[in-house]
């Protein structure tokens, strides 16, 4: 039986594609990690050929799946990282949906940083980003407090763990995740646990450096 040919298209960032890349590594499945530079003529020429005019998207023998959550959910189910029961799958989905709620204020903060106006950066961080981060961290901490495995869902690694752990790395690189703060120690331990999985550890050690 011929193995499918997987191609994952994204920019040269971790961002929305990183959990999918990690799922391939966990499953020991070969894939083409196609990285492009945003804003280049090559990307502008390629953009109209993508399913929704954006990346990431996953090509499986030329069958295309757009949207990061759909890609990761598909791979997680295929490779065994979606949850062990229908209920665990639903919880993994719910955690990722909660993360997506956090993305909007995070994006506003990133846009303010890129604009470079110090006053606006401070305003967005204080009024928009920090309150959203507190809510998100409270929810994830609450889940970890009840967890007996150290993972977010059940007793094994799921794609929800990959999504949240990599986001913590992004927040650290942005200078808004204090590793030494007492209230963040469960989050620090959680990220370390996910990062210690051999396939994830190897992948993270060899991937291109990027803030997001």
TIZAVEX-804061 format. One record per atom (N, C-alpha, C): residue number from 1; residue in three letters; atom name; x, z negated, y negated. Coordinates in steps of 0.05 Angstrom, whole numbers. Example, Ala and Ser with C-alpha at 12.3 -4.5 7.8 and 13.67 -1.06 7.14 Angstrom:
REC;1;ALA;N;264;-156;114
REC;1;ALA;CA;246;-156;90
REC;1;ALA;C;264;-156;66
REC;2;SER;N;257;-142;45
REC;2;SER;CA;273;-143;21
REC;2;SER;C;258;-157;-1
REM end
This chain:
REC;1;UNK;N;17;0;24
REC;1;UNK;CA;0;0;0
REC;1;UNK;C;18;0;-25
REC;2;UNK;N;12;18;-43
REC;2;UNK;CA;28;20;-67
REC;2;UNK;C;20;-2;-87
REC;3;UNK;N;41;-15;-98
REC;3;UNK;CA;36;-36;-118
REC;3;UNK;C;27;-23;-144
REC;4;UNK;N;8;-36;-159
REC;4;UNK;CA;0;-25;-185
REC;4;UNK;C;24;-25;-204
REC;5;UNK;N;24;-6;-223
REC;5;UNK;CA;44;-6;-244
REC;5;UNK;C;33;-19;-268
REC;6;UNK;N;45;-42;-275
REC;6;UNK;CA;36;-58;-298
REC;6;UNK;C;53;-52;-322
REC;7;UNK;N;41;-48;-345
REC;7;UNK;CA;55;-45;-370
REC;7;UNK;C;41;-63;-391
REC;8;UNK;N;56;-82;-403
REC;8;UNK;CA;45;-99;-423
REC;8;UNK;C;56;-91;-450
REC;9;UNK;N;38;-84;-468
REC;9;UNK;CA;46;-74;-494
REC;9;UNK;C;42;-95;-515
REC;10;UNK;N;63;-101;-531
REC;10;UNK;CA;60;-120;-553
REC;10;UNK;C;84;-116;-572
REC;11;UNK;N;83;-131;-594
REC;11;UNK;CA;105;-130;-613
REC;11;UNK;C;128;-147;-601
REC;12;UNK;N;151;-146;-614
REC;12;UNK;CA;175;-160;-604
REC;12;UNK;C;173;-189;-613
REC;13;UNK;N;152;-202;-603
REC;13;UNK;CA;146;-230;-610
REC;13;UNK;C;137;-244;-584
REC;14;UNK;N;136;-271;-585
REC;14;UNK;CA;122;-285;-563
REC;14;UNK;C;92;-282;-566
REC;15;UNK;N;81;-294;-587
REC;15;UNK;CA;54;-291;-595
REC;15;UNK;C;33;-289;-573
REC;16;UNK;N;15;-270;-576
REC;16;UNK;CA;-8;-267;-558
REC;16;UNK;C;0;-258;-530
REC;17;UNK;N;23;-246;-527
REC;17;UNK;CA;31;-235;-501
REC;17;UNK;C;47;-254;-484
REC;18;UNK;N;57;-276;-495
REC;18;UNK;CA;76;-292;-480
REC;18;UNK;C;63;-305;-455
REC;19;UNK;N;39;-316;-456
REC;19;UNK;CA;28;-327;-431
REC;19;UNK;C;25;-306;-409
REC;20;UNK;N;18;-281;-417
REC;20;UNK;CA;16;-260;-397
REC;20;UNK;C;43;-254;-385
REC;21;UNK;N;64;-253;-401
REC;21;UNK;CA;91;-249;-390
REC;21;UNK;C;98;-271;-371
REC;22;UNK;N;91;-296;-378
REC;22;UNK;CA;97;-318;-360
REC;22;UNK;C;82;-317;-334
REC;23;UNK;N;57;-307;-335
REC;23;UNK;CA;41;-305;-311
REC;23;UNK;C;54;-284;-292
REC;24;UNK;N;64;-262;-302
REC;24;UNK;CA;78;-243;-285
REC;24;UNK;C;103;-256;-272
REC;25;UNK;N;118;-272;-288
REC;25;UNK;CA;141;-285;-277
REC;25;UNK;C;134;-306;-256
REC;26;UNK;N;113;-321;-261
REC;26;UNK;CA;104;-340;-241
REC;26;UNK;C;96;-327;-214
REC;27;UNK;N;84;-304;-216
REC;27;UNK;CA;75;-289;-193
REC;27;UNK;C;96;-272;-180
REC;28;UNK;N;120;-270;-193
REC;28;UNK;CA;142;-253;-183
REC;28;UNK;C;132;-224;-181
REC;29;UNK;N;117;-216;-201
REC;29;UNK;CA;107;-188;-201
REC;29;UNK;C;121;-173;-223
REC;30;UNK;N;132;-149;-216
REC;30;UNK;CA;146;-133;-236
REC;30;UNK;C;127;-121;-256
REC;31;UNK;N;135;-119;-281
REC;31;UNK;CA;120;-106;-301
REC;31;UNK;C;138;-95;-323
REC;32;UNK;N;129;-75;-337
REC;32;UNK;CA;143;-64;-360
REC;32;UNK;C;135;-80;-385
REC;33;UNK;N;154;-93;-397
REC;33;UNK;CA;149;-109;-421
REC;33;UNK;C;155;-91;-445
REC;34;UNK;N;135;-76;-454
REC;34;UNK;CA;139;-56;-475
REC;34;UNK;C;136;-70;-502
REC;35;UNK;N;158;-71;-517
REC;35;UNK;CA;158;-85;-543
REC;35;UNK;C;161;-65;-565
REC;36;UNK;N;145;-68;-586
REC;36;UNK;CA;146;-50;-609
REC;36;UNK;C;151;-66;-635
REC;37;UNK;N;159;-53;-655
REC;37;UNK;CA;162;-66;-681
REC;37;UNK;C;138;-59;-699
REC;38;UNK;N;124;-79;-708
REC;38;UNK;CA;101;-75;-726
REC;38;UNK;C;110;-62;-752
REC;39;UNK;N;93;-43;-762
REC;39;UNK;CA;99;-31;-788
REC;39;UNK;C;117;-7;-787
REC;40;UNK;N;127;0;-763
REC;40;UNK;CA;144;23;-761
REC;40;UNK;C;128;49;-756
REC;41;UNK;N;139;72;-762
REC;41;UNK;CA;125;97;-757
REC;41;UNK;C;118;100;-728
REC;42;UNK;N;135;90;-710
REC;42;UNK;CA;129;92;-681
REC;42;UNK;C;104;77;-674
REC;43;UNK;N;101;52;-686
REC;43;UNK;CA;77;37;-681
REC;43;UNK;C;52;50;-693
REC;44;UNK;N;54;60;-717
REC;44;UNK;CA;31;73;-730
REC;44;UNK;C;22;97;-714
REC;45;UNK;N;41;112;-702
REC;45;UNK;CA;34;135;-686
REC;45;UNK;C;21;127;-660
REC;46;UNK;N;30;104;-649
REC;46;UNK;CA;20;95;-623
REC;46;UNK;C;-6;80;-625
REC;47;UNK;N;-11;68;-648
REC;47;UNK;CA;-34;50;-652
REC;47;UNK;C;-61;64;-645
REC;48;UNK;N;-66;89;-653
REC;48;UNK;CA;-92;101;-646
REC;48;UNK;C;-97;104;-616
REC;49;UNK;N;-76;103;-600
REC;49;UNK;CA;-79;106;-571
REC;49;UNK;C;-86;80;-557
REC;50;UNK;N;-85;58;-571
REC;50;UNK;CA;-91;32;-559
REC;50;UNK;C;-121;29;-557
REC;51;UNK;N;-131;12;-539
REC;51;UNK;CA;-160;9;-535
REC;51;UNK;C;-176;1;-560
REC;52;UNK;N;-166;-19;-574
REC;52;UNK;CA;-180;-29;-598
REC;52;UNK;C;-163;-25;-624
REC;53;UNK;N;-143;-8;-622
REC;53;UNK;CA;-126;-4;-645
REC;53;UNK;C;-107;-27;-651
REC;54;UNK;N;-101;-42;-629
REC;54;UNK;CA;-84;-66;-633
REC;54;UNK;C;-70;-72;-606
REC;55;UNK;N;-52;-90;-608
REC;55;UNK;CA;-38;-101;-584
REC;55;UNK;C;-42;-132;-585
REC;56;UNK;N;-39;-146;-562
REC;56;UNK;CA;-30;-135;-536
REC;56;UNK;C;-52;-120;-522
REC;57;UNK;N;-43;-102;-504
REC;57;UNK;CA;-61;-92;-483
REC;57;UNK;C;-45;-88;-458
REC;58;UNK;N;-58;-90;-435
REC;58;UNK;CA;-46;-87;-409
REC;58;UNK;C;-55;-61;-396
REC;59;UNK;N;-36;-45;-387
REC;59;UNK;CA;-42;-20;-373
REC;59;UNK;C;-36;-25;-343
REC;60;UNK;N;-56;-19;-327
REC;60;UNK;CA;-53;-21;-298
REC;60;UNK;C;-59;6;-286
REC;61;UNK;N;-37;20;-279
REC;61;UNK;CA;-41;48;-270
REC;61;UNK;C;-58;64;-290
REC;62;UNK;N;-54;60;-316
REC;62;UNK;CA;-68;73;-337
REC;62;UNK;C;-96;63;-343
REC;63;UNK;N;-105;42;-328
REC;63;UNK;CA;-130;28;-336
REC;63;UNK;C;-122;6;-356
REC;64;UNK;N;-134;7;-379
REC;64;UNK;CA;-125;-10;-401
REC;64;UNK;C;-144;-34;-406
REC;65;UNK;N;-132;-57;-409
REC;65;UNK;CA;-147;-82;-415
REC;65;UNK;C;-137;-92;-442
REC;66;UNK;N;-154;-93;-463
REC;66;UNK;CA;-145;-104;-489
REC;66;UNK;C;-152;-134;-491
REC;67;UNK;N;-142;-146;-512
REC;67;UNK;CA;-148;-174;-519
REC;67;UNK;C;-132;-194;-501
REC;68;UNK;N;-118;-212;-515
REC;68;UNK;CA;-100;-230;-501
REC;68;UNK;C;-113;-248;-480
REC;69;UNK;N;-136;-259;-488
REC;69;UNK;CA;-150;-278;-469
REC;69;UNK;C;-160;-263;-445
REC;70;UNK;N;-170;-239;-449
REC;70;UNK;CA;-180;-223;-426
REC;70;UNK;C;-157;-216;-408
REC;71;UNK;N;-134;-208;-419
REC;71;UNK;CA;-110;-201;-404
REC;71;UNK;C;-101;-225;-387
REC;72;UNK;N;-98;-248;-400
REC;72;UNK;CA;-88;-272;-387
REC;72;UNK;C;-108;-282;-365
REC;73;UNK;N;-134;-281;-372
REC;73;UNK;CA;-154;-289;-352
REC;73;UNK;C;-153;-271;-328
REC;74;UNK;N;-151;-245;-332
REC;74;UNK;CA;-149;-227;-310
REC;74;UNK;C;-124;-233;-292
REC;75;UNK;N;-101;-236;-305
REC;75;UNK;CA;-77;-241;-290
REC;75;UNK;C;-78;-268;-276
REC;76;UNK;N;-89;-288;-290
REC;76;UNK;CA;-91;-315;-278
REC;76;UNK;C;-108;-315;-253
REC;77;UNK;N;-130;-301;-254
REC;77;UNK;CA;-147;-299;-231
REC;77;UNK;C;-133;-283;-208
REC;78;UNK;N;-120;-262;-215
REC;78;UNK;CA;-107;-245;-195
REC;78;UNK;C;-83;-260;-182
REC;79;UNK;N;-69;-276;-198
REC;79;UNK;CA;-45;-289;-188
REC;79;UNK;C;-49;-318;-179
REC;80;UNK;N;-73;-329;-184
REC;80;UNK;CA;-78;-356;-174
REC;80;UNK;C;-73;-378;-195
REC;81;UNK;N;-76;-372;-220
REC;81;UNK;CA;-71;-392;-241
REC;81;UNK;C;-95;-396;-260
REC;82;UNK;N;-119;-389;-250
REC;82;UNK;CA;-143;-392;-266
REC;82;UNK;C;-157;-418;-262
REC;83;UNK;N;-149;-433;-241
REC;83;UNK;CA;-164;-457;-233
REC;83;UNK;C;-172;-454;-204
REC;84;UNK;N;-174;-477;-190
REC;84;UNK;CA;-180;-476;-161
REC;84;UNK;C;-209;-474;-154
REC;85;UNK;N;-226;-481;-174
REC;85;UNK;CA;-255;-479;-170
REC;85;UNK;C;-268;-466;-194
REC;86;UNK;N;-293;-459;-191
REC;86;UNK;CA;-307;-447;-214
REC;86;UNK;C;-308;-466;-238
REC;87;UNK;N;-310;-492;-232
REC;87;UNK;CA;-310;-512;-253
REC;87;UNK;C;-283;-514;-267
REC;88;UNK;N;-262;-513;-252
REC;88;UNK;CA;-235;-513;-264
REC;88;UNK;C;-230;-488;-281
REC;89;UNK;N;-240;-465;-271
REC;89;UNK;CA;-238;-440;-286
REC;89;UNK;C;-252;-443;-313
REC;90;UNK;N;-276;-455;-312
REC;90;UNK;CA;-291;-459;-337
REC;90;UNK;C;-276;-477;-357
REC;91;UNK;N;-263;-498;-346
REC;91;UNK;CA;-249;-516;-364
REC;91;UNK;C;-224;-502;-376
REC;92;UNK;N;-210;-486;-360
REC;92;UNK;CA;-187;-471;-370
REC;92;UNK;C;-197;-452;-392
REC;93;UNK;N;-219;-439;-388
REC;93;UNK;CA;-230;-421;-408
REC;93;UNK;C;-237;-437;-434
REC;94;UNK;N;-249;-460;-430
REC;94;UNK;CA;-258;-476;-453
REC;94;UNK;C;-234;-485;-470
REC;95;UNK;N;-212;-493;-457
REC;95;UNK;CA;-188;-502;-471
REC;95;UNK;C;-176;-479;-487
REC;96;UNK;N;-176;-455;-475
REC;96;UNK;CA;-165;-432;-490
REC;96;UNK;C;-184;-425;-513
REC;97;UNK;N;-210;-427;-509
REC;97;UNK;CA;-229;-422;-531
REC;97;UNK;C;-224;-442;-554
REC;98;UNK;N;-219;-468;-547
REC;98;UNK;CA;-213;-488;-567
REC;98;UNK;C;-187;-481;-582
REC;99;UNK;N;-167;-471;-567
REC;99;UNK;CA;-143;-462;-580
REC;99;UNK;C;-149;-439;-600
REC;100;UNK;N;-166;-420;-592
REC;100;UNK;CA;-172;-398;-609
REC;100;UNK;C;-186;-407;-635
REC;101;UNK;N;-201;-429;-633
REC;101;UNK;CA;-213;-440;-658
REC;101;UNK;C;-190;-449;-677
REC;102;UNK;N;-169;-459;-665
REC;102;UNK;CA;-146;-469;-681
REC;102;UNK;C;-130;-446;-693
REC;103;UNK;N;-132;-423;-681
REC;103;UNK;CA;-116;-400;-690
REC;103;UNK;C;-122;-391;-719
REC;104;UNK;N;-147;-392;-726
REC;104;UNK;CA;-155;-383;-753
REC;104;UNK;C;-140;-399;-775
REC;105;UNK;N;-142;-426;-775
REC;105;UNK;CA;-126;-440;-795
REC;105;UNK;C;-96;-437;-792
REC;106;UNK;N;-86;-434;-768
REC;106;UNK;CA;-58;-429;-764
REC;106;UNK;C;-50;-402;-777
REC;107;UNK;N;-67;-382;-773
REC;107;UNK;CA;-62;-356;-785
REC;107;UNK;C;-61;-358;-816
REC;108;UNK;N;-80;-373;-827
REC;108;UNK;CA;-80;-377;-856
REC;108;UNK;C;-54;-389;-866
REC;109;UNK;N;-44;-408;-851
REC;109;UNK;CA;-19;-422;-858
REC;109;UNK;C;5;-402;-856
REC;110;UNK;N;5;-385;-835
REC;110;UNK;CA;26;-366;-832
REC;110;UNK;C;25;-345;-855
REC;111;UNK;N;1;-337;-862
REC;111;UNK;CA;-1;-317;-884
REC;111;UNK;C;9;-329;-910
REC;112;UNK;N;3;-355;-915
REC;112;UNK;CA;12;-368;-939
REC;112;UNK;C;43;-369;-939
REC;113;UNK;N;54;-376;-916
REC;113;UNK;CA;84;-377;-915
REC;113;UNK;C;96;-349;-920
REC;114;UNK;N;84;-328;-910
REC;114;UNK;CA;95;-302;-914
REC;114;UNK;C;93;-293;-943
REC;115;UNK;N;72;-302;-957
REC;115;UNK;CA;68;-296;-985
REC;115;UNK;C;89;-309;-1002
REC;116;UNK;N;99;-333;-993
REC;116;UNK;CA;121;-346;-1007
REC;116;UNK;C;114;-362;-1031
REC;117;UNK;N;89;-367;-1036
REC;117;UNK;CA;81;-384;-1059
REC;117;UNK;C;80;-413;-1050
REC;118;UNK;N;99;-429;-1060
REC;118;UNK;CA;101;-457;-1051
REC;118;UNK;C;76;-473;-1056
REC;119;UNK;N;63;-468;-1079
REC;119;UNK;CA;39;-483;-1085
REC;119;UNK;C;17;-476;-1066
REC;120;UNK;N;14;-451;-1059
REC;120;UNK;CA;-7;-442;-1041
REC;120;UNK;C;-1;-451;-1012
REC;121;UNK;N;24;-451;-1004
REC;121;UNK;CA;32;-461;-978
REC;121;UNK;C;24;-490;-975
REC;122;UNK;N;30;-506;-996
REC;122;UNK;CA;23;-535;-995
REC;122;UNK;C;-7;-539;-994
REC;123;UNK;N;-22;-523;-1009
REC;123;UNK;CA;-51;-526;-1010
REC;123;UNK;C;-63;-519;-982
REC;124;UNK;N;-55;-496;-971
REC;124;UNK;CA;-66;-488;-945
REC;124;UNK;C;-58;-507;-923
REC;125;UNK;N;-34;-517;-924
REC;125;UNK;CA;-26;-536;-903
REC;125;UNK;C;-42;-562;-906
REC;126;UNK;N;-46;-572;-930
REC;126;UNK;CA;-60;-597;-933
REC;126;UNK;C;-90;-595;-929
REC;127;UNK;N;-102;-574;-939
REC;127;UNK;CA;-131;-571;-938
REC;127;UNK;C;-142;-557;-913
REC;128;UNK;N;-126;-539;-902
REC;128;UNK;CA;-136;-523;-880
REC;128;UNK;C;-121;-528;-853
REC;129;UNK;N;-95;-526;-854
REC;129;UNK;CA;-80;-527;-829
REC;129;UNK;C;-78;-555;-817
REC;130;UNK;N;-70;-574;-833
REC;130;UNK;CA;-65;-601;-822
REC;130;UNK;C;-91;-613;-810
REC;131;UNK;N;-114;-611;-823
REC;131;UNK;CA;-139;-622;-810
REC;131;UNK;C;-145;-608;-784
REC;132;UNK;N;-141;-582;-782
REC;132;UNK;CA;-147;-567;-758
REC;132;UNK;C;-127;-575;-736
REC;133;UNK;N;-102;-579;-743
REC;133;UNK;CA;-82;-587;-723
REC;133;UNK;C;-88;-615;-712
REC;134;UNK;N;-97;-633;-730
REC;134;UNK;CA;-104;-660;-721
REC;134;UNK;C;-127;-659;-700
REC;135;UNK;N;-147;-643;-706
REC;135;UNK;CA;-169;-640;-687
REC;135;UNK;C;-160;-628;-661
REC;136;UNK;N;-144;-607;-662
REC;136;UNK;CA;-134;-594;-638
REC;136;UNK;C;-117;-614;-621
REC;137;UNK;N;-99;-627;-634
REC;137;UNK;CA;-81;-646;-620
REC;137;UNK;C;-97;-669;-608
REC;138;UNK;N;-118;-679;-622
REC;138;UNK;CA;-134;-700;-612
REC;138;UNK;C;-148;-692;-586
REC;139;UNK;N;-158;-667;-586
REC;139;UNK;CA;-172;-657;-562
REC;139;UNK;C;-152;-655;-538
REC;140;UNK;N;-129;-643;-543
REC;140;UNK;CA;-110;-639;-521
REC;140;UNK;C;-99;-666;-512
REC;141;UNK;N;-93;-684;-531
REC;141;UNK;CA;-84;-711;-523
REC;141;UNK;C;-105;-725;-506
REC;142;UNK;N;-130;-722;-513
REC;142;UNK;CA;-152;-734;-498
REC;142;UNK;C;-153;-724;-470
REC;143;UNK;N;-149;-698;-466
REC;143;UNK;CA;-149;-686;-440
REC;143;UNK;C;-125;-697;-424
REC;144;UNK;N;-102;-698;-436
REC;144;UNK;CA;-78;-708;-422
REC;144;UNK;C;-80;-737;-415
REC;145;UNK;N;-93;-753;-431
REC;145;UNK;CA;-97;-782;-425
REC;145;UNK;C;-112;-785;-399
REC;146;UNK;N;-131;-767;-393
REC;146;UNK;CA;-147;-769;-369
REC;146;UNK;C;-135;-755;-345
REC;147;UNK;N;-114;-739;-350
REC;147;UNK;CA;-102;-723;-329
REC;147;UNK;C;-84;-741;-311
REC;148;UNK;N;-87;-737;-285
REC;148;UNK;CA;-69;-752;-267
REC;148;UNK;C;-46;-734;-257
REC;149;UNK;N;-47;-709;-265
REC;149;UNK;CA;-26;-690;-256
REC;149;UNK;C;-6;-683;-278
REC;150;UNK;N;-14;-689;-303
REC;150;UNK;CA;3;-680;-326
REC;150;UNK;C;-4;-652;-336
REC;151;UNK;N;-22;-638;-321
REC;151;UNK;CA;-32;-612;-330
REC;151;UNK;C;-59;-616;-343
REC;152;UNK;N;-68;-595;-356
REC;152;UNK;CA;-93;-596;-371
REC;152;UNK;C;-118;-594;-354
REC;153;UNK;N;-115;-580;-331
REC;153;UNK;CA;-138;-575;-314
REC;153;UNK;C;-130;-581;-285
REC;154;UNK;N;-144;-599;-272
REC;154;UNK;CA;-139;-604;-244
REC;154;UNK;C;-111;-614;-238
REC;155;UNK;N;-102;-608;-214
REC;155;UNK;CA;-76;-618;-206
REC;155;UNK;C;-54;-596;-205
REC;156;UNK;N;-59;-573;-218
REC;156;UNK;CA;-39;-552;-217
REC;156;UNK;C;-38;-537;-243
REC;157;UNK;N;-18;-520;-245
REC;157;UNK;CA;-13;-504;-269
REC;157;UNK;C;-35;-483;-272
REC;158;UNK;N;-46;-480;-296
REC;158;UNK;CA;-64;-458;-302
REC;158;UNK;C;-55;-443;-327
REC;159;UNK;N;-68;-421;-332
REC;159;UNK;CA;-61;-405;-356
REC;159;UNK;C;-66;-421;-382
REC;160;UNK;N;-85;-440;-381
REC;160;UNK;CA;-90;-457;-405
REC;160;UNK;C;-65;-473;-412
REC;161;UNK;N;-50;-483;-392
REC;161;UNK;CA;-25;-497;-397
REC;161;UNK;C;-5;-479;-411
REC;162;UNK;N;-3;-454;-402
REC;162;UNK;CA;16;-435;-414
REC;162;UNK;C;9;-430;-443
REC;163;UNK;N;-16;-426;-449
REC;163;UNK;CA;-25;-420;-476
REC;163;UNK;C;-18;-443;-495
REC;164;UNK;N;-26;-467;-487
REC;164;UNK;CA;-22;-490;-504
REC;164;UNK;C;7;-497;-507
REC;165;UNK;N;22;-496;-485
REC;165;UNK;CA;51;-503;-486
REC;165;UNK;C;66;-484;-504
REC;166;UNK;N;61;-458;-502
REC;166;UNK;CA;75;-439;-519
REC;166;UNK;C;67;-443;-548
REC;167;UNK;N;42;-449;-554
REC;167;UNK;CA;34;-455;-581
REC;167;UNK;C;49;-478;-593
REC;168;UNK;N;54;-499;-577
REC;168;UNK;CA;70;-522;-586
REC;168;UNK;C;98;-513;-594
REC;169;UNK;N;109;-494;-579
REC;169;UNK;CA;135;-484;-587
REC;169;UNK;C;134;-469;-614
REC;170;UNK;N;113;-454;-618
REC;170;UNK;CA;109;-441;-644
REC;170;UNK;C;107;-461;-666
REC;171;UNK;N;92;-482;-662
REC;171;UNK;CA;88;-502;-683
REC;171;UNK;C;115;-517;-689
REC;172;UNK;N;130;-521;-668
REC;172;UNK;CA;157;-534;-672
REC;172;UNK;C;174;-516;-689
REC;173;UNK;N;175;-490;-682
REC;173;UNK;CA;192;-471;-697
REC;173;UNK;C;183;-468;-726
REC;174;UNK;N;157;-472;-731
REC;174;UNK;CA;146;-471;-758
REC;174;UNK;C;151;-498;-773
REC;175;UNK;N;161;-518;-759
REC;175;UNK;CA;166;-544;-772
REC;175;UNK;C;142;-561;-775
REC;176;UNK;N;121;-557;-759
REC;176;UNK;CA;96;-572;-762
REC;176;UNK;C;89;-586;-736
REC;177;UNK;N;108;-590;-718
REC;177;UNK;CA;104;-606;-694
REC;177;UNK;C;128;-625;-691
REC;178;UNK;N;123;-650;-698
REC;178;UNK;CA;144;-670;-699
REC;178;UNK;C;148;-681;-671
REC;179;UNK;N;171;-675;-659
REC;179;UNK;CA;177;-683;-632
REC;179;UNK;C;181;-713;-629
REC;180;UNK;N;189;-726;-650
REC;180;UNK;CA;195;-754;-649
REC;180;UNK;C;172;-772;-655
REC;181;UNK;N;150;-761;-666
REC;181;UNK;CA;127;-778;-673
REC;181;UNK;C;114;-790;-648
REC;182;UNK;N;107;-815;-650
REC;182;UNK;CA;96;-829;-627
REC;182;UNK;C;70;-816;-617
REC;183;UNK;N;53;-807;-636
REC;183;UNK;CA;28;-795;-628
REC;183;UNK;C;30;-768;-614
REC;184;UNK;N;55;-757;-615
REC;184;UNK;CA;59;-731;-603
REC;184;UNK;C;73;-732;-576
REC;185;UNK;N;78;-756;-566
REC;185;UNK;CA;95;-758;-542
REC;185;UNK;C;82;-747;-517
REC;186;UNK;N;55;-749;-515
REC;186;UNK;CA;42;-737;-492
REC;186;UNK;C;44;-707;-493
REC;187;UNK;N;43;-696;-517
REC;187;UNK;CA;45;-667;-520
REC;187;UNK;C;74;-658;-514
REC;188;UNK;N;93;-673;-522
REC;188;UNK;CA;121;-667;-516
REC;188;UNK;C;126;-667;-486
REC;189;UNK;N;116;-688;-472
REC;189;UNK;CA;120;-690;-443
REC;189;UNK;C;105;-668;-429
REC;190;UNK;N;82;-661;-439
REC;190;UNK;CA;67;-638;-427
REC;190;UNK;C;82;-612;-429
REC;191;UNK;N;93;-606;-453
REC;191;UNK;CA;108;-581;-456
REC;191;UNK;C;133;-581;-438
REC;192;UNK;N;146;-604;-436
REC;192;UNK;CA;169;-606;-419
REC;192;UNK;C;162;-601;-390
REC;193;UNK;N;139;-611;-381
REC;193;UNK;CA;130;-608;-354
REC;193;UNK;C;125;-578;-348
REC;194;UNK;N;111;-565;-366
REC;194;UNK;CA;106;-536;-362
REC;194;UNK;C;133;-521;-363
REC;195;UNK;N;150;-528;-382
REC;195;UNK;CA;175;-514;-384
REC;195;UNK;C;195;-518;-361
REC;196;UNK;N;190;-539;-345
REC;196;UNK;CA;207;-545;-323
REC;196;UNK;C;200;-530;-298
REC;197;UNK;N;177;-517;-298
REC;197;UNK;CA;170;-499;-275
REC;197;UNK;C;192;-478;-273
REC;198;UNK;N;205;-475;-249
REC;198;UNK;CA;229;-458;-248
REC;198;UNK;C;226;-430;-260
REC;199;UNK;N;204;-416;-254
REC;199;UNK;CA;200;-389;-264
REC;199;UNK;C;197;-389;-295
REC;200;UNK;N;183;-409;-305
REC;200;UNK;CA;179;-412;-334
REC;200;UNK;C;206;-419;-347
REC;201;UNK;N;220;-437;-335
REC;201;UNK;CA;246;-445;-346
REC;201;UNK;C;265;-421;-348
REC;202;UNK;N;266;-405;-327
REC;202;UNK;CA;284;-382;-327
REC;202;UNK;C;275;-362;-348
REC;203;UNK;N;248;-357;-350
REC;203;UNK;CA;238;-338;-369
REC;203;UNK;C;244;-347;-397
REC;204;UNK;N;238;-372;-403
REC;204;UNK;CA;242;-382;-431
REC;204;UNK;C;271;-382;-439
REC;205;UNK;N;289;-385;-420
REC;205;UNK;CA;317;-386;-426
REC;205;UNK;C;328;-358;-432
REC;206;UNK;N;315;-337;-423
REC;206;UNK;CA;325;-310;-426
REC;206;UNK;C;309;-292;-445
REC;207;UNK;N;286;-302;-455
REC;207;UNK;CA;270;-285;-472
REC;207;UNK;C;282;-283;-500
REC;208;UNK;N;275;-261;-514
REC;208;UNK;CA;285;-258;-541
REC;208;UNK;C;276;-281;-559
REC;209;UNK;N;293;-289;-578
REC;209;UNK;CA;286;-310;-596
REC;209;UNK;C;265;-301;-616
REC;210;UNK;N;245;-317;-621
REC;210;UNK;CA;225;-310;-641
REC;210;UNK;C;210;-336;-650
REC;211;UNK;N;203;-337;-675
REC;211;UNK;CA;189;-360;-686
REC;211;UNK;C;161;-361;-674
REC;212;UNK;N;147;-338;-673
REC;212;UNK;CA;120;-337;-662
REC;212;UNK;C;119;-317;-639
REM end
